[in-house]
Structures are given as structure tokens and as C-alpha cells.
Amino acid sequence: MKTTKNIRKIRPLPVLLFLITTMSFFVSCEKDMEGKTYQVSDELMIDELMEERSELSDFLKIVDKSEMRGTIHAYGTYTFFAPTNDGVSKFLSKIGKSLTDITKEEALEIVKYHLVKDTIPTSGFVDGRLMTSNFSNKFITTKVVTSDSGVEIELNRASLIKEKDVRGANGYLHVVDNVLSHPMESISDRIRALPEEYSLMKEIFEMSNFAKTMENLEESETWYTFFIQDNNSFQELGIETVEDLLVRLREKTPDITDDQVLIYNYVAYHCIPQLSYVADLLMTSALMTIVPNQVITVKREYEQVKLNEFETNGVLEPGILVDRTSEYTDLSCSDGVIHKINGNIEIVKRSAYRVYWDLAEQPEIMALKGFRKAGTSVIFEPGDLSEINWGGRAPYTLEYYSTGYPNILNKDNNFINGDYIAFTRLSSNTASWAEFKTPVLVEGKYKVWIGMRFRLTASGSVVSQDMRAIFKQDGQDDQNLGVTNIYYGKSPGSYNLTEINTEFHQRMELDGQKIYTASYYDTANPCFYLGAIEVTTTGRHTFRWEALTEARFWPCLDVIHFIPIDDDQIWPKQDLRGKLIYENTPDCEIYPYTNCEEETPVEE
């Protein structure tokens, strides 16, 4: 039997309007997910932008030969550095080939090096490396330079951006004047090629035979960071020759009697078994060196990096600045990166060293384009972060949020560096535990503090919560720090005091709390004392936090302090930009610079 269906005719005009409306929606649709922008648009794709520029025709042929055109034509989030025809010609002349001689494999490596899987305008560049690696898993370095043409951006110290920020539907196109390539010279090659003002460093390097170690390290496909120092840094200590250095090293390490070992350890202490550009150094507190159990501590002061600054018994040992202006800083090599430092670093037997750990400084969070930009909010599921894990009956999520740096004192925004992380719910019946991989801790005994601010519960009230902290080291028994009742911070009024003063700090510390920010507010974020630990081996370990009671506990976690057990637990504090603030520091030197006669708070 044939069945007849009633078909209603649809008028053409409404259909056309519907299609136009729908297409307009998708053309303008933009969604930000985890710091990345995914956009559907009627703009040209990156390869189509290149087609419109005749000066990029040769590199487009290399793209076609690599069979990567489909990638840079697809919707996505890309940054592509495209050399001009002149740049391609210089490159081909250098390698002695023509365009037709380039193989598919060679073309693929060239294109992958120029393509970054992120949309990065030049306003997002900093002197150092790009925030995201390219398709070859290498980092392209950037630097602002002054040339005959004015202020320009230099890439890999070999190419200049001639046309920047050409926006396409799937990212940015930057036109450059030379083909980019990863350096072929190793760290050892670069050190040997240093000019005469580094002659003593070069001599010490050769005598140490560390180059052979570097060759073995290179075979492991691990990246390395090496710090170099010039003759002036030695001369300031009265060191003119290798023998002068040995005299110093013998005095400092009398237990080592072999001069060859002394020289080797001295050089090895300048080498870090990881890739750390200045951008990375700004985000760490200590670095493990090639010398077993020896670290270089790192202190950040705004955009400056200091190595090995210590204060012992009230005596300050000045840190050594990484020279960000030097052509030998952020110098990429085939096996790592070199930095020039303005002084001498050497092995010194250290006791426990205080660490101010900003919990938001996680690798995946720092890689976000919105990292520390006001308003950024990103949700992470269990397993999304490499150095934080959490679980329980209903783990929920973890949120990263940046409030930005306040330009006035604000009791609700006292977070170091203007950001924090928060578990959606931390309770014995939901997310009952979380584990964090710590920064490098120098062996010794520490008191441990955690700084936070509460989120209100659904009912609008703040509740207390019993939490247990555990410190874990490989090969050692777990150290149970005990149970801490986490609740709202104390104020001067709770002690019948009218202001925050020395007595208040002392009484608060006896109650297991302190105010850790230098911007004083009666309700500033509290820091809770969790207990004492003993670090038996210098390195990175595990901090575990467990919820013991049921509660709608939403802490905005800011910092964890590891402070040597015999050190002052209150001072120094930090201002909201992370600068260390000592007692009696004038308000006008503490961000946001209140009570200044001539300065006004900085707008953010």
C-alpha cells in the first residue's frame, strides 16, 4: 500500500532569513576555553593571507611541499612566522639548495618550526621565549631591539618581524625577514666561542672536562640550562687565575681534596638539568643542579631574577642578578639555553631555606594566555594538572581565578600576585584529599603554613573545617603534621586590641595563625600553621591535604610557606606583587603604595 504524506510548503523568504541569521551566528561565534580562543569567522585562513602577499610565495611552496597546508588552513589557534622570498633565498643559498631540491621531510621540519599552536599577537611577546612551543617542540625566542628602522622584534637572534599581527580566521601571521631554525651549536660549542672577557670561564670549563658530561647528557634528549660569568665577576673576588679559584674552593670545601673534583663540581653547579628561560626562572624558587643534592635558589623581584640570595643571622648575602640585557641571556643552544649572570655562584653548604610557594604557579596554569590577567577563570578536572591531584567520593573540580592586582587596599582581594586556586568543594564526603608536588626544599626542619581566604557557603555563612596535612618523601615514612581546624581569620578585636601591632602578631602566632600579606586589613587573608616537617633530602616532595569532616568548604588557596623552624615566622611578609617586605618598611614601598606623598596607586 502506498502511503501519502502531507507536505507543507515552506516559503523561500523565511528560509533565507533563517539561513542568514544562523550563518551570522556562527560567523561571529567565539568561545574562550581554558585561555584559548576558538573562533568561526569569514576571515581568511593563514595560508590564504599568504596567497595575497606575493613576497611570501616561495615559503608557501615549502608549505605545500611539506603537506602542512591543510593544517594552517584549518580552524584552530595558530601563530605562523612566514619568511619573505628574500629570506628564503638567503636560507637556500646558505644550505646550497634550491626550492626544488628541498625534500618533503626537510620542508616538514622547516614549516613545523615556524608554526605555533596558539594565537599570540606581538603584544603577548616578552623578552625571552614565547609562552608556547612550536610544532617541533622547541621554543622561539623574542627580543625587542633597536635598528636603523627603529624598534623591532627579533626572533631567535636571527630574524626580524617586518609585518606583525596579521589576523586570520585561525590565528596570527607574522612576516619575518629570515627563515627560523633551531641552533646547531651545543652549550659547549657556545661556551668555547665566547669572547675574551670570558676567558677564565672558558679555561675552567675546559679543565673541568664537563663538556664530556654534556655530550652524555645530550644523548639522553634532556634539555639543560647553563649560567656563564665573565672575568669581572671573578676579579671582584680577587680571582685572576684557575689557581686563585682553587684556593677559594679548597677553603670552602675542605672535605674535598681532589682539585679535579673541585673544578668539576664548580662547573657542574652552573648547570641545571632542565630547560629554563628567564620566563621560567621568574616562576620558580629553586633549581636542582647537576651536582647531587645541590640547589641554586631563585628570588624574583618584579621582572628581575636573583640567584642565591640568603640572609643568615641577620647578615644578607646579596643575590646574583641574571643579566637580562646581555646577548648571552636566553641564548638557545641545540641542547638547552645559556644565561649570563652578574657575579659568581658556587657550592655553599646551606641550611634550611624559606620558601614562599604560590599555589597558582602550576605549569598548565602558567601556560594560559590569561595567566595573572584580571578576570581569567579556568576550570580543571582531576588529572588535568601534572603537579596537583585530588580525589574522593565526588572530587568535583578545581578553579584558577585571577582577580588582578588591586590598585587600592581591598580586604576581599588580598591574594599574592592577584590570583588563587579553589576546589569546588573540599569535604570528607566529596573531594576528601589533594596532593601537591612541592618546589625544591633544602634539607632541614621547617614549619608549614597555608594562606587562604574562604568562600561563603550557599547559606552565606563561613564554616570551620578539620584538615590534616601530610608530608611525603620517597623512601621515607610519611610525616603527619596533625589536624588543623581551619576557620575565619582573627582580628585585633578578638584580642581586645584596636590595631595590628607586634602584640597582635605574637598572640595570633600562638593561636596558629598569622597575616602573611603586607597590606594590612583587619580581615586580611589568614595563614594557618599546619605543623613541622623534616626534609631529609633536598628536592621536590609531596604535600597532602585531607578533609576530615563534612562541610561546604570552599577555600581560595593562595600560598604555602615552608619556613625554617628557628627563623622568624612572621617577617618578611609579601606585598600583593610578591615582593618580600621586612618589618618597618614604609607604606610607600609596599604595593599598592599607600601613604605616598608623590606616588599614586598604580592602575591595573
C-alpha positions in Angstrom: 0.0 0.0 0.0 1.3 3.4 -0.9 1.3 5.9 1.9 0.8 9.6 1.1 2.3 12.2 3.4 1.0 15.7 3.7 3.9 18.0 2.8 3.6 21.6 3.9 5.3 24.1 1.5 7.8 26.5 3.2 8.0 29.9 1.8 11.5 30.7 0.4 11.9 34.1 2.2 11.7 32.8 5.8 14.1 30.0 4.9 16.5 32.5 3.5 16.2 34.7 6.6 16.7 31.7 8.8 19.9 30.7 7.0 21.3 34.2 7.1 20.6 34.5 10.8 22.1 31.1 11.5 25.2 31.8 9.4 25.6 35.2 11.1 25.5 33.5 14.5 28.3 31.1 13.6 30.4 33.7 11.8 30.5 35.8 15.0 30.6 32.9 17.4 33.6 33.0 19.7 34.2 30.9 22.8 37.1 31.1 25.3 38.0 27.7 26.7 40.9 27.4 29.2 42.6 30.5 27.9 42.4 29.6 24.2 40.1 31.3 21.8 38.2 29.2 19.2 36.6 31.4 16.5 34.5 30.7 13.5 34.8 33.5 11.0 34.5 34.6 7.4 38.1 36.0 7.6 40.8 34.4 5.5 42.8 31.5 6.8 46.6 31.9 7.4 47.5 30.2 4.1 45.0 32.5 2.2 46.6 35.5 3.8 50.0 34.3 2.5 48.5 33.9 -1.0 47.6 37.6 -1.0 51.3 38.5 -0.4 53.5 37.9 -3.4 56.6 38.2 -1.2 55.6 35.0 0.6 55.1 32.9 -2.5 58.4 30.9 -2.0 57.6 29.9 1.6 54.1 28.9 0.5 55.7 26.5 -1.9 57.6 25.0 1.0 54.4 24.7 2.9 52.8 22.9 0.0 55.7 20.5 -0.3 55.5 19.8 3.5 51.8 18.8 3.1 51.1 21.0 6.1 48.8 23.4 4.2 45.7 21.5 5.4 46.8 22.3 9.0 47.3 26.0 8.6 44.1 26.2 6.5 42.0 24.5 9.2 40.1 26.2 12.0 42.2 26.4 15.1 44.5 28.6 17.2 47.8 29.2 15.4 50.7 31.6 15.1 52.7 31.4 11.9 56.0 33.1 11.1 56.3 33.4 7.4 59.7 34.4 5.8 59.8 36.6 2.8 61.1 35.4 -0.6 64.4 37.2 0.1 64.7 35.4 3.5 64.0 32.0 1.8 66.6 32.8 -0.9 69.3 33.6 1.8 68.4 30.4 3.6 68.6 28.3 0.4 72.0 29.9 -0.5 73.3 29.1 2.9 72.4 25.4 2.7 73.3 25.2 -1.0 69.9 24.1 -2.3 67.1 25.3 -4.5 63.4 25.2 -3.8 63.1 22.1 -5.9 65.9 20.4 -4.0 64.1 20.6 -0.7 62.6 17.2 0.2 59.2 16.7 1.8 60.9 15.7 5.1 63.1 18.9 5.1 60.1 21.1 4.2 58.1 19.5 7.0 60.7 20.3 9.6 61.0 23.9 8.4 57.3 24.5 8.5 56.8 22.8 11.9 59.4 25.1 13.3 57.6 28.2 12.1 54.1 27.1 13.4 53.0 27.6 17.0 49.7 26.1 18.2 48.5 29.2 19.9 47.3 32.6 18.9 50.0 35.1 20.0 50.0 38.7 18.9 53.2 40.7 19.4 51.6 42.4 22.4 51.9 39.0 24.1 55.6 38.7 23.5 58.1 39.2 26.3 61.9 39.3 26.0 62.7 35.6 26.3 60.7 32.8 24.8 57.2 32.5 23.5 54.8 31.1 26.0 54.0 28.1 23.8 56.4 25.8 21.9 56.2 25.3 18.2 55.2 22.1 16.3 58.8 20.9 16.7 58.5 21.2 20.5 61.1 23.9 20.5 60.7 27.5 21.8 61.2 30.5 19.6 62.9 33.4 21.5 61.9 37.0 21.1 63.7 40.3 21.9 63.0 43.9 21.3 65.9 45.5 19.5 66.7 48.9 18.1 67.8 49.0 14.4 68.1 51.6 11.6 64.4 51.0 11.1 63.5 51.8 14.7 62.3 49.5 17.4 61.8 46.0 16.1 61.2 42.4 17.4 64.0 39.9 16.8 63.3 36.2 16.7 66.0 33.6 17.6 68.6 36.4 17.3 68.5 35.9 13.6 65.3 37.3 12.1 63.2 40.5 12.4 59.4 40.8 12.2 58.7 43.0 9.2 54.9 42.8 9.3 53.1 41.9 12.5 49.8 40.8 13.8 48.1 40.0 10.5 44.8 38.5 11.9 43.3 35.5 10.2 40.3 33.3 11.0 42.6 30.7 12.6 45.3 32.8 14.2 48.1 35.3 13.5 50.5 35.7 10.6 53.8 37.4 11.3 56.0 38.2 8.3 59.8 37.8 9.0 62.9 38.5 7.0 64.7 35.2 7.6 64.0 31.5 7.9 64.0 30.4 11.5 65.9 27.3 12.6 66.9 25.7 15.9 70.5 26.4 16.8 73.0 23.7 15.8 75.6 24.8 18.4 75.6 23.0 21.7 76.1 24.7 25.1 79.7 23.5 25.0 80.2 25.0 21.5 78.8 28.3 22.6 81.0 28.5 25.7 84.1 27.8 23.7 83.1 30.5 21.2 82.7 33.2 24.0 84.8 36.4 23.6 88.0 37.2 25.5 86.1 38.7 28.5 85.0 35.2 29.4 88.5 33.7 29.1 88.7 32.4 32.7 85.3 30.8 32.5 86.3 29.1 29.2 89.6 27.8 30.8 87.8 26.5 33.9 85.2 24.8 31.6 87.9 23.0 29.6 89.8 22.0 32.7 86.7 20.5 34.3 86.1 18.2 31.3 82.4 19.0 31.8 82.0 19.1 28.0 82.1 15.3 28.0 79.4 15.2 30.6 77.3 17.5 28.4 77.8 15.2 25.5 76.5 12.2 27.5 73.6 14.4 28.8 72.7 15.4 25.2 72.3 11.7 24.3 69.6 11.4 26.9 67.5 14.0 25.0 67.1 16.2 28.1 67.4 20.0 28.0 69.8 21.9 30.1 70.4 25.4 31.4 73.9 26.8 31.9 74.9 30.0 33.7 78.1 31.8 32.5 80.0 34.6 34.2 82.7 37.0 32.8 86.2 37.8 34.1 84.8 40.8 36.1 82.7 38.5 38.2 85.9 36.6 39.2 88.1 39.7 39.6 85.6 41.2 42.1 86.5 38.3 44.3 90.2 38.6 43.7 90.3 35.6 41.3 92.6 36.1 38.3 93.6 32.5 37.6 92.4 29.0 38.0 94.7 28.5 40.9 93.1 31.5 42.6 89.7 29.8 42.2 91.1 26.6 43.6 92.4 28.3 46.7 88.9 29.6 47.4 87.2 26.3 46.7 89.7 24.4 49.0 88.8 26.8 51.8 85.1 26.4 51.3 85.0 22.6 50.9 88.0 21.2 52.8 86.4 17.8 52.8 87.2 17.5 49.0 91.0 17.2 48.5 91.0 16.4 44.7 91.4 19.6 42.7 89.8 18.0 39.6 86.7 17.2 41.6 86.6 20.8 42.9 86.8 22.2 39.4 84.3 19.8 38.0 81.8 20.4 40.8 82.2 24.2 40.4 81.3 24.0 36.7 78.5 21.4 37.2 76.9 23.7 39.8 76.4 26.2 36.9 74.3 23.6 35.0 70.6 22.8 35.6 69.1 19.6 34.1 66.1 21.3 32.7 65.2 24.0 30.1 64.7 27.3 31.9 64.5 30.6 30.0 64.1 33.8 32.1 60.3 33.4 31.8 60.7 30.1 33.6 63.1 31.4 36.2 60.6 34.0 37.2 58.2 31.2 38.2 60.4 29.1 40.4 62.0 29.3 43.9 64.9 26.9 43.5 66.8 24.8 40.9 68.4 21.4 41.2 71.9 21.4 39.7 73.9 18.6 38.2 75.8 18.4 41.5 73.9 15.9 43.6 71.8 17.5 46.3 72.9 21.0 45.5 70.5 23.7 44.6 70.5 27.3 43.3 67.8 29.4 45.0 65.9 31.8 42.9 64.3 35.1 44.0 62.0 37.2 41.9 61.8 40.9 42.2 59.3 42.2 39.7 61.0 41.3 36.4 64.5 40.7 37.8 65.9 37.3 38.8 68.4 36.9 41.6 70.3 33.7 42.3 71.4 32.5 45.8 70.4 35.4 47.9 70.5 34.4 51.6 70.1 36.1 54.9 71.8 34.2 57.8 71.8 35.5 61.3 70.8 39.0 60.1 73.6 39.1 57.5 72.4 39.4 53.9 74.3 37.6 51.2 73.4 39.5 48.1 72.0 37.6 45.2 73.5 37.4 41.8 71.4 39.0 39.0 70.7 37.3 35.8 71.7 39.9 33.2 68.6 40.2 31.1 70.3 42.8 28.9 73.1 40.5 27.8 73.2 39.0 24.4 74.2 35.7 26.1 71.0 35.5 28.2 68.2 33.4 26.8 70.7 32.2 24.3 69.2 29.0 22.7 71.5 26.1 22.0 70.9 22.7 20.5 70.8 21.1 23.9 69.5 23.9 26.1 69.9 27.6 26.9 72.6 29.8 28.3 72.2 32.8 30.7 74.8 35.4 31.7 74.9 36.3 35.3 76.5 39.4 37.0 78.5 37.6 39.6 79.9 34.3 40.9 77.9 31.3 42.0 79.4 28.3 43.8 78.5 25.5 46.1 77.9 26.6 49.6 76.6 24.3 52.3 73.2 25.6 53.1 70.8 25.1 55.9 67.1 25.1 55.5 65.9 27.9 53.3 62.5 29.6 53.5 60.2 29.1 50.5 57.1 31.2 49.7 55.1 28.9 47.4 52.4 30.5 45.2 50.0 27.6 44.6 48.7 29.1 41.3 52.2 28.7 39.8 51.4 25.3 38.2 52.8 24.5 34.7 49.4 24.2 33.0 48.1 27.4 34.7 51.2 29.5 33.9 50.8 28.4 30.2 47.4 30.0 30.0 47.2 33.2 27.9 45.1 34.7 30.7 47.6 33.8 33.5 47.5 36.7 36.0 45.2 38.7 33.8 42.2 40.1 35.8 39.0 38.2 35.2 40.6 34.9 34.0 38.7 31.9 35.3 39.5 28.3 34.2 38.1 25.1 35.5 40.2 21.9 35.8 39.1 18.3 36.2 41.1 15.7 38.2 44.0 14.7 36.1 44.3 18.0 34.2 47.2 19.3 36.2 50.5 17.5 36.3 51.5 18.6 39.8 48.2 18.7 41.7 45.9 15.7 42.0 42.7 15.3 44.1 40.1 12.7 44.7 37.3 11.2 46.9 33.7 10.2 46.6 32.8 13.2 44.4 36.0 15.1 43.5 34.3 17.9 41.6 36.7 20.5 40.0 39.5 23.0 40.7 39.2 26.6 39.6 42.0 29.0 38.8 41.0 32.6 39.1 42.9 35.9 38.7 41.5 38.9 40.4 44.2 41.1 39.1 46.4 43.5 41.2 44.1 45.8 43.2 45.0 49.5 42.9 43.7 50.2 46.3 43.7 48.2 49.5 40.8 45.7 49.3 40.1 43.3 52.1 38.4 40.9 49.6 41.4 40.8 47.2 44.5 40.1 49.4 46.0 37.4 47.2 49.7 37.3 46.4 50.1 38.1 42.7 46.3 38.7 42.4 45.3 35.0 41.8 44.4 31.8 43.6 43.1 28.3 43.1 40.0 26.9 44.7 38.4 23.4 45.0 34.7 23.5 44.2 34.2 21.7 47.5 36.7 20.2 49.9 34.9 17.8 52.3 35.2 14.3 53.7 32.2 13.3 51.6 33.2 15.0 48.3 36.8 15.9 47.4 38.4 14.5 50.5 42.1 14.8 49.6 44.5 16.7 47.4 48.2 16.2 46.7 50.7 18.9 45.6 54.2 18.5 44.2 56.3 20.9 46.2 59.0 23.3 45.0 62.6 22.3 45.7 63.1 22.2 49.5 66.6 22.3 51.0 67.1 19.7 53.7 66.3 20.8 57.2 63.4 21.4 59.6 60.5 23.6 58.7 57.2 25.0 60.0 54.5 24.8 57.3 51.8 27.4 56.9 48.9 27.7 54.4 47.4 31.0 53.3 43.9 31.3 52.0 40.6 33.1 52.0 37.2 31.5 52.5 34.4 31.4 50.0 30.9 31.8 51.5 28.7 28.7 51.6 25.4 28.6 49.9 23.7 29.9 53.1 26.1 32.8 53.2 27.9 31.7 56.3 31.5 30.7 56.8 32.2 27.3 58.4 35.2 25.7 60.0 36.8 22.5 58.8 39.1 19.9 60.3 42.0 19.3 57.9 45.1 17.0 58.2 48.4 17.7 56.4 50.9 15.0 55.5 54.4 15.4 54.1 55.6 12.6 51.9 59.2 11.9 50.7 60.3 8.9 48.6 61.9 6.2 50.7 60.8 7.8 53.9 57.9 7.3 56.3 55.1 9.9 55.9 55.2 12.8 58.3 51.7 13.5 59.8 51.6 17.2 60.6 48.5 16.8 62.7 44.9 18.1 62.5 44.2 21.8 62.0 40.9 23.5 62.4 40.5 25.9 59.5 38.2 28.8 60.2 38.0 32.5 59.6 40.9 34.7 60.5 41.3 36.5 63.7 41.2 40.3 64.1 42.7 42.7 66.7 39.3 42.9 68.3 39.3 39.2 69.2 42.3 40.0 71.5 40.7 43.3 72.8 43.3 45.2 70.7 42.5 48.2 68.5 45.2 47.8 65.8 47.5 45.3 64.2 50.8 45.6 66.1 53.6 43.4 67.5 51.4 42.1 70.3 48.7 41.1 67.9 51.2 39.2 65.7 52.6 37.4 68.7 49.2 36.4 70.1 48.0 35.4 66.7 51.0 33.2 66.1 50.4 31.4 69.4 46.9 30.6 68.2 48.4 29.1 65.0 47.6 31.9 62.6 49.4 34.9 61.0 48.7 37.6 58.5 51.1 36.9 55.6 50.4 39.9 53.3 51.9 43.3 53.9 48.7 45.1 53.1 47.1 45.3 56.5 43.4 44.8 56.9 41.6 43.6 60.0 40.2 40.8 57.8 43.2 40.1 55.7 43.7 36.6 54.4 44.9 34.3 57.3 47.8 31.9 57.2 47.2 28.7 59.3 50.0 26.8 61.0 49.9 23.1 59.9 52.8 21.6 61.7 56.5 20.9 61.4 58.4 18.7 59.0 61.9 17.5 58.4 63.2 17.4 54.8 65.8 14.7 54.8 66.8 15.1 51.1 67.0 18.3 49.1 64.5 18.1 46.3 60.8 18.1 45.4 58.4 16.2 47.5 54.7 15.8 48.1 52.3 17.8 50.3 48.9 16.1 51.0 45.8 17.7 52.5 42.9 15.7 53.8 39.4 16.8 54.8 38.3 15.0 58.0 34.8 16.4 58.4 31.8 17.2 56.2 31.4 20.8 55.2 30.8 23.1 52.3 34.4 24.1 52.4 35.5 26.3 49.5 38.9 27.7 50.4 40.6 30.1 47.9 44.1 28.7 48.3 46.9 31.3 47.8 50.3 30.2 49.3 52.1 27.6 51.3 55.1 28.8 53.4 58.0 26.4 54.4 59.9 28.5 56.9 63.0 27.1 58.8 61.9 26.1 62.3 64.2 28.6 64.0 63.5 31.5 61.7 61.1 34.4 62.2 57.7 33.0 61.1 56.1 36.4 60.6 58.7 38.5 58.7 59.3 39.0 55.9 55.8 39.2 54.5 54.9 39.7 50.9 53.1 42.6 49.2 50.4 41.8 46.6 53.0 41.7 43.8 55.1 39.1 45.7 57.9 41.4 46.8 59.4 40.5 50.2 58.6 43.1 52.8 60.6 43.4 56.0 59.4 44.9 59.3 59.2 48.7 59.4 59.2 49.0 55.6 57.5 52.4 54.7 54.0 52.0 53.3 55.0 53.8 50.1 57.4 50.9 49.3 54.6 48.3 49.7 52.2 47.7 46.8 49.7 49.4 46.3 51.9 52.2 47.6 49.6 53.9 50.1 50.5 57.0 52.1 53.0 58.2 49.5 53.4 61.9 49.1 54.2 61.9 45.4 53.2 58.5 44.1 49.7 57.3 43.4 48.4 53.8 43.3 49.1 52.0 40.0 46.1 51.4 37.8 45.8 47.8 36.6 
